[in-house]
Every structure is written in structure tokens, then in C-alpha cells.
């Protein structure tokens, strides 16, 4: 098995599931309001 397959051959999330601060800020520029609700929560 190659290095890529070994690293991502697990069912867990490697980097987590929450968006980071940069993505949260940038989502305002490229998503519709419904899409943004997934990233920006009050």
C-alpha cells in the first residue's frame, strides 16, 4: 500500500470537521446564504 493510501485509509477525519477561521471568513464571499449557514454559525 502506498503512503497516500496508508495515511487516508481510516474512517476518521484527519483534519477535523470544523472549518478554520480563514474558511469561515472567506465563505461570506463565495457562498449563497444557505451554504454559509454550514460555515458561519451565530
PDB file of N, CA, C and O in Angstrom:
ATOM      1  N   UNK A   1       0.858  -1.174   0.000  1.00  0.00           N
ATOM      2  CA  UNK A   1       0.000   0.000   0.000  1.00  0.00           C
ATOM      3  C   UNK A   1       0.910   1.246   0.000  1.00  0.00           C
ATOM      4  O   UNK A   1       1.893   1.307   0.739  1.00  0.00           O
ATOM      5  N   UNK A   2       0.569   2.221  -0.829  1.00  0.00           N
ATOM      6  CA  UNK A   2       1.413   3.415  -0.906  1.00  0.00           C
ATOM      7  C   UNK A   2       1.156   4.366   0.271  1.00  0.00           C
ATOM      8  O   UNK A   2       0.213   4.177   1.039  1.00  0.00           O
ATOM      9  N   UNK A   3       1.991   5.365   0.395  1.00  0.00           N
ATOM     10  CA  UNK A   3       1.934   6.296   1.530  1.00  0.00           C
ATOM     11  C   UNK A   3       0.585   7.017   1.606  1.00  0.00           C
ATOM     12  O   UNK A   3       0.030   7.180   2.693  1.00  0.00           O
ATOM     13  N   UNK A   4       0.063   7.443   0.467  1.00  0.00           N
ATOM     14  CA  UNK A   4      -1.223   8.147   0.437  1.00  0.00           C
ATOM     15  C   UNK A   4      -2.337   7.252   0.981  1.00  0.00           C
ATOM     16  O   UNK A   4      -3.122   7.687   1.824  1.00  0.00           O
ATOM     17  N   UNK A   5      -2.412   6.022   0.512  1.00  0.00           N
ATOM     18  CA  UNK A   5      -3.448   5.096   0.969  1.00  0.00           C
ATOM     19  C   UNK A   5      -3.314   4.783   2.453  1.00  0.00           C
ATOM     20  O   UNK A   5      -4.321   4.677   3.153  1.00  0.00           O
ATOM     21  N   UNK A   6      -2.097   4.634   2.939  1.00  0.00           N
ATOM     22  CA  UNK A   6      -1.895   4.351   4.352  1.00  0.00           C
ATOM     23  C   UNK A   6      -2.363   5.515   5.221  1.00  0.00           C
ATOM     24  O   UNK A   6      -2.965   5.312   6.275  1.00  0.00           O
ATOM     25  N   UNK A   7      -2.084   6.720   4.773  1.00  0.00           N
ATOM     26  CA  UNK A   7      -2.442   7.894   5.563  1.00  0.00           C
ATOM     27  C   UNK A   7      -3.944   8.107   5.639  1.00  0.00           C
ATOM     28  O   UNK A   7      -4.459   8.485   6.691  1.00  0.00           O
ATOM     29  N   UNK A   8      -4.649   7.873   4.552  1.00  0.00           N
ATOM     30  CA  UNK A   8      -6.083   8.175   4.492  1.00  0.00           C
ATOM     31  C   UNK A   8      -6.961   6.925   4.466  1.00  0.00           C
ATOM     32  O   UNK A   8      -8.104   6.989   4.012  1.00  0.00           O
ATOM     33  N   UNK A   9      -6.460   5.819   4.932  1.00  0.00           N
ATOM     34  CA  UNK A   9      -7.212   4.570   4.926  1.00  0.00           C
ATOM     35  C   UNK A   9      -8.025   4.368   6.205  1.00  0.00           C
ATOM     36  O   UNK A   9      -8.397   3.240   6.532  1.00  0.00           O
ATOM     37  N   UNK A  10      -8.298   5.438   6.917  1.00  0.00           N
ATOM     38  CA  UNK A  10      -9.050   5.358   8.165  1.00  0.00           C
ATOM     39  C   UNK A  10     -10.408   6.032   7.985  1.00  0.00           C
ATOM     40  O   UNK A  10     -10.579   6.873   7.103  1.00  0.00           O
ATOM     41  N   UNK A  11     -11.363   5.661   8.818  1.00  0.00           N
ATOM     42  CA  UNK A  11     -12.689   6.261   8.746  1.00  0.00           C
ATOM     43  C   UNK A  11     -12.775   7.594   9.488  1.00  0.00           C
ATOM     44  O   UNK A  11     -13.780   8.295   9.375  1.00  0.00           O
ATOM     45  N   UNK A  12     -11.755   7.946  10.233  1.00  0.00           N
ATOM     46  CA  UNK A  12     -11.760   9.200  10.982  1.00  0.00           C
ATOM     47  C   UNK A  12     -11.340  10.367  10.091  1.00  0.00           C
ATOM     48  O   UNK A  12     -10.711  10.173   9.051  1.00  0.00           O
ATOM     49  N   UNK A  13     -11.691  11.564  10.510  1.00  0.00           N
ATOM     50  CA  UNK A  13     -11.292  12.771   9.781  1.00  0.00           C
ATOM     51  C   UNK A  13      -9.882  13.154  10.189  1.00  0.00           C
ATOM     52  O   UNK A  13      -9.601  13.300  11.378  1.00  0.00           O
ATOM     53  N   UNK A  14      -9.003  13.318   9.231  1.00  0.00           N
ATOM     54  CA  UNK A  14      -7.606  13.611   9.516  1.00  0.00           C
ATOM     55  C   UNK A  14      -7.426  15.019  10.078  1.00  0.00           C
ATOM     56  O   UNK A  14      -6.611  15.223  10.978  1.00  0.00           O
ATOM     57  N   UNK A  15      -8.169  15.986   9.563  1.00  0.00           N
ATOM     58  CA  UNK A  15      -8.025  17.375   9.989  1.00  0.00           C
ATOM     59  C   UNK A  15      -9.234  17.908  10.744  1.00  0.00           C
ATOM     60  O   UNK A  15      -9.335  19.118  10.947  1.00  0.00           O
ATOM     61  N   UNK A  16     -10.146  17.053  11.163  1.00  0.00           N
ATOM     62  CA  UNK A  16     -11.329  17.501  11.884  1.00  0.00           C
ATOM     63  C   UNK A  16     -12.466  17.849  10.942  1.00  0.00           C
ATOM     64  O   UNK A  16     -12.337  17.720   9.725  1.00  0.00           O
ATOM     65  N   UNK A  17     -13.572  18.288  11.506  1.00  0.00           N
ATOM     66  CA  UNK A  17     -14.753  18.592  10.695  1.00  0.00           C
ATOM     67  C   UNK A  17     -15.157  20.066  10.742  1.00  0.00           C
ATOM     68  O   UNK A  17     -15.965  20.507   9.925  1.00  0.00           O
ATOM     69  N   UNK A  18     -14.618  20.818  11.667  1.00  0.00           N
ATOM     70  CA  UNK A  18     -14.980  22.235  11.793  1.00  0.00           C
ATOM     71  C   UNK A  18     -14.134  23.081  10.836  1.00  0.00           C
ATOM     72  O   UNK A  18     -12.941  22.825  10.675  1.00  0.00           O
ATOM     73  N   UNK A  19     -14.746  24.087  10.200  1.00  0.00           N
ATOM     74  CA  UNK A  19     -13.967  24.961   9.322  1.00  0.00           C
ATOM     75  C   UNK A  19     -13.037  25.850  10.143  1.00  0.00           C
ATOM     76  O   UNK A  19     -13.360  26.227  11.270  1.00  0.00           O
ATOM     77  N   UNK A  20     -11.891  26.177   9.575  1.00  0.00           N
ATOM     78  CA  UNK A  20     -10.977  27.071  10.287  1.00  0.00           C
ATOM     79  C   UNK A  20     -11.428  28.525  10.108  1.00  0.00           C
ATOM     80  O   UNK A  20     -12.344  28.805   9.335  1.00  0.00           O
ATOM     81  N   UNK A  21     -10.788  29.433  10.816  1.00  0.00           N
ATOM     82  CA  UNK A  21     -11.178  30.846  10.777  1.00  0.00           C
ATOM     83  C   UNK A  21     -11.103  31.435   9.375  1.00  0.00           C
ATOM     84  O   UNK A  21     -11.985  32.192   8.972  1.00  0.00           O
ATOM     85  N   UNK A  22     -10.051  31.091   8.625  1.00  0.00           N
ATOM     86  CA  UNK A  22      -9.898  31.622   7.273  1.00  0.00           C
ATOM     87  C   UNK A  22     -11.072  31.202   6.386  1.00  0.00           C
ATOM     88  O   UNK A  22     -11.635  32.037   5.678  1.00  0.00           O
ATOM     89  N   UNK A  23     -11.444  29.937   6.414  1.00  0.00           N
ATOM     90  CA  UNK A  23     -12.556  29.465   5.597  1.00  0.00           C
ATOM     91  C   UNK A  23     -13.860  30.129   6.014  1.00  0.00           C
ATOM     92  O   UNK A  23     -14.673  30.494   5.165  1.00  0.00           O
ATOM     93  N   UNK A  24     -14.057  30.285   7.289  1.00  0.00           N
ATOM     94  CA  UNK A  24     -15.275  30.924   7.795  1.00  0.00           C
ATOM     95  C   UNK A  24     -15.385  32.345   7.248  1.00  0.00           C
ATOM     96  O   UNK A  24     -16.466  32.762   6.832  1.00  0.00           O
ATOM     97  N   UNK A  25     -14.293  33.087   7.243  1.00  0.00           N
ATOM     98  CA  UNK A  25     -14.312  34.450   6.720  1.00  0.00           C
ATOM     99  C   UNK A  25     -14.503  34.482   5.204  1.00  0.00           C
ATOM    100  O   UNK A  25     -15.257  35.317   4.706  1.00  0.00           O
ATOM    101  N   UNK A  26     -13.854  33.612   4.471  1.00  0.00           N
ATOM    102  CA  UNK A  26     -13.919  33.605   3.014  1.00  0.00           C
ATOM    103  C   UNK A  26     -15.262  33.077   2.507  1.00  0.00           C
ATOM    104  O   UNK A  26     -15.673  33.424   1.399  1.00  0.00           O
ATOM    105  N   UNK A  27     -15.938  32.266   3.272  1.00  0.00           N
ATOM    106  CA  UNK A  27     -17.221  31.696   2.848  1.00  0.00           C
ATOM    107  C   UNK A  27     -18.234  32.792   2.559  1.00  0.00           C
ATOM    108  O   UNK A  27     -19.127  32.612   1.731  1.00  0.00           O
ATOM    109  N   UNK A  28     -18.104  33.910   3.226  1.00  0.00           N
ATOM    110  CA  UNK A  28     -19.021  35.027   3.002  1.00  0.00           C
ATOM    111  C   UNK A  28     -18.925  35.551   1.571  1.00  0.00           C
ATOM    112  O   UNK A  28     -19.888  36.117   1.053  1.00  0.00           O
ATOM    113  N   UNK A  29     -17.788  35.370   0.939  1.00  0.00           N
ATOM    114  CA  UNK A  29     -17.578  35.901  -0.400  1.00  0.00           C
ATOM    115  C   UNK A  29     -17.997  34.954  -1.518  1.00  0.00           C
ATOM    116  O   UNK A  29     -18.285  35.412  -2.624  1.00  0.00           O
ATOM    117  N   UNK A  30     -18.039  33.645  -1.265  1.00  0.00           N
ATOM    118  CA  UNK A  30     -18.298  32.738  -2.368  1.00  0.00           C
ATOM    119  C   UNK A  30     -19.503  31.817  -2.195  1.00  0.00           C
ATOM    120  O   UNK A  30     -19.770  31.003  -3.080  1.00  0.00           O
ATOM    121  N   UNK A  31     -20.226  31.913  -1.111  1.00  0.00           N
ATOM    122  CA  UNK A  31     -21.384  31.038  -0.897  1.00  0.00           C
ATOM    123  C   UNK A  31     -22.680  31.832  -0.831  1.00  0.00           C
ATOM    124  O   UNK A  31     -22.703  33.004  -0.457  1.00  0.00           O
ATOM    125  N   UNK A  32     -23.748  31.157  -1.205  1.00  0.00           N
ATOM    126  CA  UNK A  32     -25.081  31.704  -1.011  1.00  0.00           C
ATOM    127  C   UNK A  32     -25.419  31.606   0.479  1.00  0.00           C
ATOM    128  O   UNK A  32     -24.754  30.863   1.202  1.00  0.00           O
ATOM    129  N   UNK A  33     -26.423  32.328   0.955  1.00  0.00           N
ATOM    130  CA  UNK A  33     -26.762  32.290   2.390  1.00  0.00           C
ATOM    131  C   UNK A  33     -26.996  30.888   2.948  1.00  0.00           C
ATOM    132  O   UNK A  33     -26.618  30.617   4.088  1.00  0.00           O
ATOM    133  N   UNK A  34     -27.598  30.009   2.189  1.00  0.00           N
ATOM    134  CA  UNK A  34     -27.836  28.647   2.681  1.00  0.00           C
ATOM    135  C   UNK A  34     -26.507  27.925   2.877  1.00  0.00           C
ATOM    136  O   UNK A  34     -26.320  27.227   3.874  1.00  0.00           O
ATOM    137  N   UNK A  35     -25.597  28.089   1.943  1.00  0.00           N
ATOM    138  CA  UNK A  35     -24.275  27.470   2.050  1.00  0.00           C
ATOM    139  C   UNK A  35     -23.524  28.042   3.241  1.00  0.00           C
ATOM    140  O   UNK A  35     -22.875  27.299   3.977  1.00  0.00           O
ATOM    141  N   UNK A  36     -23.602  29.329   3.439  1.00  0.00           N
ATOM    142  CA  UNK A  36     -22.885  29.978   4.538  1.00  0.00           C
ATOM    143  C   UNK A  36     -23.354  29.475   5.893  1.00  0.00           C
ATOM    144  O   UNK A  36     -22.572  29.448   6.843  1.00  0.00           O
ATOM    145  N   UNK A  37     -24.610  29.079   5.999  1.00  0.00           N
ATOM    146  CA  UNK A  37     -25.111  28.623   7.291  1.00  0.00           C
ATOM    147  C   UNK A  37     -24.366  27.390   7.777  1.00  0.00           C
ATOM    148  O   UNK A  37     -24.359  27.113   8.977  1.00  0.00           O
ATOM    149  N   UNK A  38     -23.743  26.648   6.882  1.00  0.00           N
ATOM    150  CA  UNK A  38     -22.969  25.490   7.275  1.00  0.00           C
ATOM    151  C   UNK A  38     -21.640  25.890   7.911  1.00  0.00           C
ATOM    152  O   UNK A  38     -21.089  25.146   8.722  1.00  0.00           O
ATOM    153  N   UNK A  39     -21.124  27.070   7.543  1.00  0.00           N
ATOM    154  CA  UNK A  39     -19.806  27.505   8.000  1.00  0.00           C
ATOM    155  C   UNK A  39     -19.861  28.578   9.092  1.00  0.00           C
ATOM    156  O   UNK A  39     -19.029  28.594   9.999  1.00  0.00           O
ATOM    157  N   UNK A  40     -20.825  29.450   8.996  1.00  0.00           N
ATOM    158  CA  UNK A  40     -20.870  30.603   9.896  1.00  0.00           C
ATOM    159  C   UNK A  40     -22.096  30.463  10.784  1.00  0.00           C
ATOM    160  O   UNK A  40     -23.231  30.646  10.344  1.00  0.00           O
ATOM    161  N   UNK A  41     -21.845  30.142  12.009  1.00  0.00           N
ATOM    162  CA  UNK A  41     -22.967  29.978  12.944  1.00  0.00           C
ATOM    163  C   UNK A  41     -22.894  31.104  13.965  1.00  0.00           C
ATOM    164  O   UNK A  41     -21.805  31.503  14.379  1.00  0.00           O
ATOM    165  N   UNK A  42     -24.052  31.616  14.370  1.00  0.00           N
ATOM    166  CA  UNK A  42     -24.066  32.717  15.349  1.00  0.00           C
ATOM    167  C   UNK A  42     -23.510  32.306  16.695  1.00  0.00           C
ATOM    168  O   UNK A  42     -23.457  33.121  17.616  1.00  0.00           O
TER     169      UNK A  42
END
